[in-house]
Amino acid sequence: MSPATSVRPLAWPDERLVRECCKGSQDAWSALIEKYKNLIFSIPIKFGLSREDSADVFQAVCVELLAGLPKLREAKALPKWLMQTTYHQCLRWKRDRLNLLDDPRAIEKRLEVDPKELPEEMFNQIQREQSVREAISALPARCNQMVAMLFFEDPPRPYEEVAKQLQLATGSIGFIRGRCLKKLRQLLEEKGFR
């Protein structure tokens, strides 16, 4: 196996993921969804949708992605396309939900204020969040696991549990955490964070 093919699909750049997805690769499709699932899911959550409704929006976006991926002109446009598509799905969900509850004239007035494009402030926030997710994914496996256990679990795990899970001495967790966060900071700075 050549070095280029031994790289896990999750580590592939978007250009390769899109190309392989269009060829029908299940591994590439799984990696693409894994890479962008939090980005997609975060938008309906920002809209205040329940987890169940957010899951429905997520599924609708995935269906649109499957149909639209071969038409995507540039793979680097994929994150923005996903954000815009998810935003539109949220607007559709909102419109459909209002149709069940309200007078159609009142619905039209409320929806007239919704912009066609994702608001720039929301776009920038979502883009920054995705950059953080990508930087965390780029960390070495042990750092990735440690960051997830210490900062993304609710409640955060005690050092003793983290040490046991990662097969480390409890006293080394703080030091290794510091090195992992330093590496994460470097990756984020490379993405333009200051």
C-alpha positions as CSV (number, residue, x, y, z in Angstrom):
1,M,0.0,0.0,0.0
2,S,1.4,3.4,-1.0
3,P,1.7,6.2,1.6
4,A,-1.0,8.2,-0.2
5,T,-3.6,5.4,0.1
6,S,-2.7,4.5,3.7
7,V,-4.0,7.9,5.0
8,R,-7.4,7.5,6.6
9,P,-10.3,9.0,4.6
10,L,-11.1,11.3,7.6
11,A,-7.7,13.0,7.0
12,W,-8.2,13.5,3.3
13,P,-8.7,17.1,2.0
14,D,-12.1,18.0,0.8
15,E,-11.1,17.8,-2.8
16,R,-10.2,14.1,-2.4
17,L,-13.3,13.4,-0.2
18,V,-15.6,14.9,-2.8
19,R,-13.9,13.1,-5.7
20,E,-14.0,9.7,-3.9
21,C,-17.6,10.3,-2.9
22,C,-18.6,10.9,-6.5
23,K,-16.9,7.6,-7.4
24,G,-19.2,5.9,-4.8
25,S,-16.7,5.3,-2.0
26,Q,-18.6,4.5,1.2
27,D,-15.4,5.2,3.3
28,A,-15.2,8.7,1.8
29,W,-18.9,9.4,2.3
30,S,-18.6,8.3,6.0
31,A,-15.5,10.5,6.4
32,L,-17.3,13.4,4.8
33,I,-20.3,13.1,7.1
34,E,-18.0,12.6,10.1
35,K,-16.0,15.7,9.2
36,Y,-19.1,18.0,8.8
37,K,-21.8,16.5,11.0
38,N,-21.2,18.9,13.8
39,L,-21.1,21.9,11.5
40,I,-24.5,20.8,10.0
41,F,-26.1,20.0,13.3
42,S,-24.9,23.3,15.0
43,I,-27.1,25.5,12.7
44,P,-30.5,24.1,13.7
45,I,-29.4,24.2,17.3
46,K,-28.6,27.9,16.9
47,F,-32.1,28.3,15.5
48,G,-33.4,26.9,18.7
49,L,-34.7,23.6,17.2
50,S,-35.0,20.6,19.4
51,R,-32.5,17.7,19.0
52,E,-35.2,15.7,17.2
53,D,-36.0,18.5,14.7
54,S,-32.3,19.2,14.3
55,A,-31.8,15.6,13.4
56,D,-34.6,15.9,10.7
57,V,-32.8,19.0,9.3
58,F,-29.5,17.1,9.4
59,Q,-31.0,14.2,7.4
60,A,-32.5,16.6,4.8
61,V,-29.1,18.3,4.4
62,C,-27.4,14.9,3.9
63,V,-30.0,14.0,1.2
64,E,-29.3,17.3,-0.5
65,L,-25.6,16.7,-0.2
66,L,-25.8,13.3,-1.8
67,A,-27.8,14.7,-4.7
68,G,-25.7,17.9,-5.0
69,L,-22.2,16.7,-4.5
70,P,-21.5,15.8,-8.2
71,K,-22.6,19.3,-9.1
72,L,-20.2,21.0,-6.7
73,R,-17.8,23.0,-8.9
74,E,-15.1,23.5,-6.2
75,A,-14.6,21.3,-3.2
76,K,-13.3,24.2,-1.2
77,A,-16.8,25.7,-1.4
78,L,-18.2,22.7,0.4
79,P,-18.3,24.1,4.0
80,K,-20.1,27.3,2.8
81,W,-22.5,25.2,0.7
82,L,-23.3,23.0,3.7
83,M,-23.9,26.1,5.9
84,Q,-26.1,27.7,3.3
85,T,-28.1,24.5,2.6
86,T,-28.6,23.9,6.3
87,Y,-29.7,27.4,6.8
88,H,-32.3,27.0,4.0
89,Q,-33.5,23.7,5.5
90,C,-34.0,25.5,8.9
91,L,-36.0,28.2,7.2
92,R,-38.1,25.5,5.5
93,W,-38.6,23.8,8.7
94,K,-39.6,27.0,10.4
95,R,-42.1,27.8,7.5
96,D,-43.6,24.3,7.6
97,R,-43.9,24.4,11.4
98,L,-45.6,27.8,11.2
99,N,-48.0,26.6,8.6
100,L,-49.2,24.0,11.1
101,L,-49.8,26.6,13.8
102,D,-50.7,30.0,12.2
103,D,-52.7,32.0,9.7
104,P,-50.9,32.0,6.3
105,R,-50.8,35.8,6.2
106,A,-49.0,36.0,9.5
107,I,-46.5,33.4,8.4
108,E,-45.6,35.4,5.2
109,K,-45.0,38.5,7.3
110,R,-42.7,36.7,9.7
111,L,-40.8,34.9,6.9
112,E,-40.3,38.1,4.9
113,V,-37.7,39.3,7.4
114,D,-35.6,36.1,7.0
115,P,-32.7,36.8,4.7
116,K,-32.0,34.4,1.8
117,E,-28.4,34.1,2.7
118,L,-27.0,33.0,6.0
119,P,-26.4,36.1,8.1
120,E,-22.7,37.0,8.0
121,E,-22.3,37.0,11.8
122,M,-23.7,33.5,12.0
123,F,-21.6,32.4,9.1
124,N,-18.4,33.7,10.7
125,Q,-19.3,32.0,14.0
126,I,-20.0,28.7,12.4
127,Q,-16.9,28.9,10.2
128,R,-14.8,29.5,13.3
129,E,-16.4,26.6,15.2
130,Q,-15.7,24.3,12.2
131,S,-12.1,25.4,12.2
132,V,-11.8,24.5,15.8
133,R,-13.3,21.1,15.1
134,E,-10.9,20.5,12.2
135,A,-7.9,21.6,14.3
136,I,-8.9,19.2,17.1
137,S,-9.3,16.4,14.5
138,A,-5.8,17.1,13.3
139,L,-4.3,16.5,16.7
140,P,-2.5,13.3,17.3
141,A,-5.0,10.5,18.4
142,R,-4.1,10.6,22.1
143,C,-4.4,14.5,22.2
144,N,-7.7,14.3,20.3
145,Q,-9.0,11.8,22.8
146,M,-7.8,13.8,25.8
147,V,-9.2,17.1,24.6
148,A,-12.6,15.4,23.9
149,M,-12.6,13.8,27.4
150,L,-11.5,16.9,29.3
151,F,-13.4,19.6,27.4
152,F,-16.3,18.1,25.5
153,E,-17.9,15.7,27.9
154,D,-20.5,16.8,30.3
155,P,-19.5,16.5,33.1
156,P,-15.8,16.5,32.3
157,R,-14.0,13.4,33.3
158,P,-11.7,13.4,36.3
159,Y,-8.0,13.1,35.6
160,E,-8.0,9.6,37.1
161,E,-10.6,8.3,34.5
162,V,-8.7,10.1,31.7
163,A,-5.4,8.5,32.8
164,K,-7.0,5.0,33.0
165,Q,-8.7,5.3,29.6
166,L,-5.5,6.6,27.9
167,Q,-3.2,4.2,30.0
168,L,-1.2,7.0,31.4
169,A,-0.1,8.0,34.9
170,T,-2.5,10.3,36.6
171,G,0.3,12.8,37.4
172,S,1.2,13.1,33.7
173,I,-2.3,14.3,32.5
174,G,-1.7,18.0,33.3
175,F,1.6,18.0,31.5
176,I,0.3,16.1,28.4
177,R,-2.8,18.3,28.4
178,G,-0.6,21.4,28.2
179,R,1.4,20.0,25.3
180,C,-1.9,19.0,23.5
181,L,-3.3,22.5,24.0
182,K,-0.1,24.1,22.8
183,K,-0.3,22.0,19.6
184,L,-4.0,22.9,19.2
185,R,-3.1,26.6,19.6
186,Q,-0.5,26.2,16.9
187,L,-3.0,24.6,14.5
188,L,-5.6,27.3,15.2
189,E,-3.0,30.0,14.6
190,E,-2.2,28.4,11.2
191,K,-5.9,28.8,10.4
192,G,-5.8,32.5,11.3
193,F,-6.9,32.5,14.9
194,R,-5.2,35.0,17.2
